Amino acid sequence: MGRATISDIADKAGVSPATVDRALNGRAGVSAPNRQRVMRAARELGYLPSEGMVQLPSHAARLEFLIPHSRNAFMRDVAESIQLCAQTQPLVKSCDILWLDGIGPDSFVAALNRVGLNTEGVGVITTDHPRTRNAIRQLCESGVRVVTLASDVPSTPRSSYVGIDNRVAGRTAGQIVGMLVGRPEGAVAVFCGSRAFQGHQEREAGFVTFMAEHHPGLEILPTIETGEDSSKLRTELAKMLRNVPDLLAVYCVGAGRKGIVEALENRQDRPRVVMHDLTKSSRSWLVEDRIDAVIDQNARAVGEQAVFHLLGAIASGPSILPLTHIEPRIILRENIPKGRLT
């Protein structure tokens, strides 16, 4: 039996083919009950993708990704994963990476002016700011599909968010720190790249909430924003080491992580260290016992799913590609994955 048609769905749902067409394409003029009938009939007839699958567009699409900080190892790994995945998909006509020179709205808005006129899908890693939200809304209103990666911008008409649940990741960091410290009292430092990133806010909130619930005797020092600058992080941590004698652990929410390793170099009794993102550097730090745990958001999966989500948002064809939920991975010295992008 061939694939179900619009007429098949109309017969099963008891509505007109025109109503089916409007319902499937999200257009106005369909009552809520009829929309439900159409969607149920379409699923039962196999017209819509099953759960966990994404539709493919009927033509090859042009994709672009706006990513900040080309010097950031995680960002580079995501970009590499995007390009490797796009090369394997026949329905990706082109896939370009536009590197942003900063994390603020000025860099983001300027980069949008470089997006090609024929681009149909744009993936972004950006901050949650009024100008950023407005720019995303305008892009969506022009007909371009948008997905956010790694850090969401929720109050926008973006098609989807691709990444881990950052609040869960922060709570996971809290649990790891609690187990590593193993003491009821002492101080814990928290370094954040930028609260302008929704993801960083959520990780920090998850961490602080978990620690208050489960380790109330530990003092969580005021979070220090570093702007992703490793030299600033190194300076701030060195100052803290001099002034906080009972510093038991350091949690790094974002980038600038090299500063932690440099500040703790040659210390015999260093604080426990938990950070995010498995990269070439954090791999070596784990192996060399310079840090204790990495909570990884899997750059390969983020890149692949970003391509799939954009194709799905553009789509009008049959279901083919799988969509997966990205879970944070706890990487310790004994379970480091073999490949850099595995």
C-alpha positions as CSV (number, residue, x, y, z in Angstrom):
1,M,0.0,0.0,0.0
2,G,1.3,3.4,-1.0
3,R,1.6,6.4,1.3
4,A,-1.7,7.9,2.4
5,T,-3.1,10.9,0.5
6,I,-4.9,14.1,1.6
7,S,-8.1,12.4,0.4
8,D,-7.5,9.3,2.5
9,I,-7.0,11.5,5.6
10,A,-10.1,13.6,4.7
11,D,-12.3,10.4,4.4
12,K,-11.0,9.0,7.7
13,A,-11.4,12.3,9.6
14,G,-14.8,13.1,8.1
15,V,-13.7,16.5,6.8
16,S,-13.0,18.1,3.4
17,P,-9.6,17.8,1.7
18,A,-9.2,21.6,2.0
19,T,-9.6,21.3,5.8
20,V,-6.9,18.6,5.9
21,D,-4.6,20.8,3.9
22,R,-5.1,23.8,6.2
23,A,-4.7,21.6,9.3
24,L,-1.5,19.9,8.2
25,N,0.1,23.2,7.2
26,G,-0.9,25.1,10.3
27,R,-3.1,27.6,8.5
28,A,-6.1,29.4,10.0
29,G,-9.7,28.4,9.4
30,V,-9.8,25.0,11.1
31,S,-11.6,24.5,14.4
32,A,-9.7,22.8,17.2
33,P,-11.8,19.6,17.1
34,N,-11.3,19.2,13.3
35,R,-7.6,19.9,13.7
36,Q,-7.4,17.1,16.2
37,R,-9.4,14.7,14.0
38,V,-7.1,15.5,11.0
39,M,-3.9,15.0,13.0
40,R,-5.1,11.8,14.6
41,A,-6.2,10.4,11.2
42,A,-2.9,11.5,9.6
43,R,-0.9,9.7,12.3
44,E,-3.0,6.5,12.1
45,L,-2.5,6.4,8.3
46,G,1.2,6.8,8.6
47,Y,1.2,10.2,6.8
48,L,2.9,12.0,9.7
49,P,6.3,10.8,11.2
50,S,6.2,8.6,14.2
51,E,7.4,9.9,17.5
52,G,11.2,10.5,17.4
53,M,11.4,11.0,13.6
54,V,11.7,14.2,11.6
55,Q,10.3,15.1,8.2
56,L,12.6,16.0,5.3
57,P,12.0,18.9,3.0
58,S,11.0,18.1,-0.6
59,H,14.0,20.1,-1.9
60,A,17.6,20.7,-1.0
61,A,17.8,23.4,1.6
62,R,20.4,26.1,2.4
63,L,21.4,26.3,6.1
64,E,23.5,28.7,8.0
65,F,24.6,28.7,11.7
66,L,25.6,31.7,13.7
67,I,28.1,30.7,16.4
68,P,30.1,32.9,18.7
69,H,33.8,32.5,19.8
70,S,35.7,30.6,17.2
71,R,38.4,30.2,19.8
72,N,36.1,28.3,22.1
73,A,36.8,24.6,21.8
74,F,33.2,23.5,22.4
75,M,31.9,26.0,19.8
76,R,34.5,24.7,17.3
77,D,33.4,21.1,18.0
78,V,29.8,21.9,17.4
79,A,30.6,23.7,14.2
80,E,32.6,20.7,13.0
81,S,29.8,18.3,13.9
82,I,27.3,20.5,12.0
83,Q,29.4,20.5,8.9
84,L,30.2,16.7,9.0
85,C,26.5,15.9,9.4
86,A,25.4,18.3,6.6
87,Q,27.9,16.7,4.2
88,T,26.1,13.4,4.6
89,Q,22.6,14.7,4.0
90,P,21.6,15.0,0.3
91,L,18.9,17.5,1.2
92,V,21.4,20.0,2.5
93,K,22.3,22.1,-0.5
94,S,24.8,24.3,1.5
95,C,25.7,24.7,5.1
96,D,27.8,27.7,6.2
97,I,29.1,28.7,9.6
98,L,29.1,32.5,10.4
99,W,31.4,33.2,13.3
100,L,30.3,36.0,15.7
101,D,33.0,38.2,17.2
102,G,31.2,38.4,20.5
103,I,28.3,37.1,22.6
104,G,26.2,40.3,22.7
105,P,23.2,41.5,20.6
106,D,25.4,43.8,18.5
107,S,27.4,40.9,17.1
108,F,24.3,38.8,16.5
109,V,22.3,41.4,14.7
110,A,25.4,42.3,12.5
111,A,25.8,38.7,11.6
112,L,22.2,38.4,10.6
113,N,22.8,41.0,7.9
114,R,25.3,38.5,6.4
115,V,22.8,35.7,6.1
116,G,22.1,34.8,2.5
117,L,18.8,35.8,0.9
118,N,18.2,32.1,-0.2
119,T,18.9,30.7,3.3
120,E,15.9,28.7,4.6
121,G,17.1,27.6,8.0
122,V,19.3,29.3,10.6
123,G,20.8,27.8,13.8
124,V,21.9,30.2,16.5
125,I,23.9,30.1,19.7
126,T,23.2,33.5,21.3
127,T,22.2,35.4,24.4
128,D,18.7,36.0,25.6
129,H,18.4,39.8,25.1
130,P,15.5,42.0,23.9
131,R,17.4,42.9,20.7
132,T,18.3,39.3,20.1
133,R,14.7,38.2,20.6
134,N,13.4,40.9,18.3
135,A,16.0,39.9,15.6
136,I,14.9,36.2,15.8
137,R,11.2,37.2,15.6
138,Q,11.9,39.3,12.5
139,L,13.9,36.4,10.9
140,C,11.1,33.9,11.6
141,E,8.4,36.4,10.2
142,S,10.4,36.5,7.0
143,G,9.9,32.8,6.5
144,V,13.2,31.5,7.7
145,R,13.2,28.6,10.2
146,V,15.3,29.1,13.3
147,V,16.6,26.7,16.0
148,T,18.6,27.6,19.1
149,L,21.5,25.5,20.1
150,A,23.1,24.9,23.6
151,S,21.4,27.9,25.2
152,D,17.7,28.7,24.4
153,V,16.0,32.0,23.7
154,P,12.5,30.8,24.7
155,S,10.3,33.9,24.2
156,T,10.7,33.7,20.4
157,P,9.0,31.9,17.5
158,R,12.0,29.7,17.0
159,S,11.1,26.2,15.8
160,S,12.9,24.3,18.5
161,Y,15.8,24.2,21.0
162,V,18.6,21.7,20.6
163,G,20.7,20.9,23.7
164,I,20.6,19.5,27.2
165,D,18.3,20.7,30.0
166,N,20.7,23.1,31.5
167,R,18.9,23.3,34.9
168,V,19.3,19.5,35.2
169,A,23.0,19.8,34.2
170,G,23.5,22.4,37.0
171,R,21.8,20.1,39.6
172,T,23.9,17.3,38.3
173,A,27.0,19.4,39.0
174,G,25.7,20.0,42.5
175,Q,25.3,16.3,43.2
176,I,28.8,15.6,41.9
177,V,30.4,18.4,44.0
178,G,28.5,17.2,47.1
179,M,29.9,13.6,46.6
180,L,33.4,14.8,45.8
181,V,33.7,17.2,48.8
182,G,32.3,14.7,51.4
183,R,32.2,17.3,54.1
184,P,29.3,19.2,55.7
185,E,31.0,22.6,55.9
186,G,33.3,24.6,53.7
187,A,33.2,27.0,50.7
188,V,32.3,26.3,47.0
189,A,33.2,28.8,44.2
190,V,31.0,29.3,41.2
191,F,32.3,30.9,38.0
192,C,29.9,31.8,35.2
193,G,30.8,32.8,31.6
194,S,27.8,35.2,31.2
195,R,24.3,35.2,32.6
196,A,23.3,36.7,29.3
197,F,23.2,33.1,28.1
198,Q,20.0,31.5,29.2
199,G,21.8,28.2,29.6
200,H,24.3,29.7,32.0
201,Q,21.5,31.2,34.1
202,E,19.8,27.8,34.3
203,R,22.9,25.9,35.2
204,E,23.7,28.3,38.0
205,A,20.2,28.2,39.3
206,G,20.1,24.4,39.2
207,F,23.4,24.1,41.0
208,V,22.6,26.7,43.8
209,T,19.1,25.2,44.3
210,F,20.5,21.6,44.7
211,M,23.2,22.7,47.1
212,A,20.7,24.6,49.3
213,E,18.5,21.5,49.4
214,H,21.1,18.8,50.0
215,H,24.2,20.5,51.4
216,P,23.0,23.5,53.4
217,G,26.2,23.6,55.5
218,L,28.4,24.3,52.4
219,E,28.8,28.0,51.7
220,I,28.2,28.8,48.0
221,L,30.3,31.9,47.3
222,P,28.8,34.7,45.2
223,T,29.0,33.7,41.5
224,I,31.7,35.5,39.5
225,E,31.0,36.3,35.9
226,T,34.1,36.1,33.8
227,G,32.9,37.0,30.3
228,E,34.4,33.7,29.1
229,D,37.8,35.2,29.8
230,S,40.3,32.6,31.2
231,S,42.8,35.2,32.4
232,K,40.1,36.9,34.4
233,L,39.0,33.6,35.9
234,R,42.6,32.7,36.8
235,T,43.0,36.1,38.6
236,E,39.7,35.8,40.5
237,L,40.4,32.2,41.6
238,A,44.0,33.0,42.7
239,K,42.6,35.8,44.8
240,M,40.0,33.5,46.2
241,L,42.6,30.9,47.1
242,R,44.5,33.5,49.2
243,N,41.3,34.7,51.0
244,V,39.2,31.6,51.4
245,P,41.2,29.0,53.4
246,D,38.4,26.4,53.3
247,L,37.7,26.4,49.6
248,L,36.6,22.9,48.9
249,A,35.4,22.9,45.3
250,V,35.1,25.0,42.1
251,Y,32.2,24.8,39.7
252,C,32.7,26.4,36.3
253,V,29.4,27.0,34.5
254,G,30.8,28.2,31.1
255,A,34.0,28.8,29.2
256,G,37.3,30.3,30.4
257,R,38.1,27.0,32.1
258,K,41.8,27.1,31.4
259,G,42.1,29.8,34.0
260,I,41.0,27.3,36.7
261,V,43.7,24.8,35.7
262,E,46.4,27.5,35.6
263,A,45.4,28.9,39.0
264,L,45.5,25.5,40.6
265,E,48.8,24.4,39.0
266,N,51.3,22.7,41.4
267,R,48.9,22.9,44.3
268,Q,49.1,19.6,46.3
269,D,45.7,19.9,48.0
270,R,43.6,21.5,45.3
271,P,39.9,22.0,45.5
272,R,37.7,19.6,43.6
273,V,36.8,20.9,40.1
274,V,33.7,20.3,38.0
275,M,33.2,21.9,34.6
276,H,31.2,21.5,31.4
277,D,32.0,20.2,27.9
278,L,34.4,17.5,26.9
279,T,37.0,18.9,24.6
280,K,40.6,18.1,23.8
281,S,41.8,20.2,26.7
282,S,39.3,18.9,29.3
283,R,40.2,15.4,28.2
284,S,43.8,16.0,29.1
285,W,43.0,17.7,32.3
286,L,40.9,14.7,33.4
287,V,43.7,12.3,32.5
288,E,46.3,14.4,34.3
289,D,44.1,14.6,37.5
290,R,43.9,18.4,37.2
291,I,40.1,18.4,37.3
292,D,37.6,15.8,38.6
293,A,34.5,15.7,36.4
294,V,33.1,17.0,33.2
295,I,29.4,17.4,32.4
296,D,29.2,17.1,28.7
297,Q,26.4,18.2,26.4
298,N,27.8,16.2,23.5
299,A,28.9,18.5,20.7
300,R,28.4,15.8,18.1
301,A,24.8,15.2,19.0
302,V,24.1,18.9,19.3
303,G,25.5,19.5,15.8
304,E,23.7,16.6,14.2
305,Q,20.3,17.3,15.8
306,A,20.6,21.0,14.9
307,V,20.8,20.0,11.2
308,F,17.9,17.5,11.6
309,H,15.7,20.0,13.4
310,L,16.2,22.7,10.8
311,L,15.4,20.2,8.0
312,G,12.3,19.1,9.9
313,A,11.2,22.8,10.3
314,I,11.6,23.4,6.6
315,A,10.0,20.0,5.7
316,S,7.0,18.9,3.7
317,G,8.1,15.4,2.9
318,P,8.1,11.9,4.5
319,S,9.7,11.1,7.8
320,I,13.3,9.7,7.7
321,L,15.7,11.2,10.2
322,P,15.7,10.4,13.9
323,L,15.4,13.0,16.6
324,T,16.9,12.3,20.0
325,H,16.8,14.1,23.3
326,I,20.3,15.1,24.4
327,E,21.1,14.1,27.9
328,P,24.0,15.5,29.9
329,R,26.8,13.0,30.2
330,I,29.0,12.6,33.3
331,I,32.6,12.1,32.2
332,L,35.2,10.9,34.7
333,R,38.8,9.8,34.3
334,E,37.7,6.2,33.9
335,N,35.1,6.6,31.2
336,I,36.5,9.2,28.7
337,P,35.0,8.4,25.3
338,K,37.5,7.3,22.7
339,G,36.8,9.9,20.0
340,R,36.7,13.6,20.4
341,L,33.2,14.0,18.9
342,T,31.7,10.7,20.2
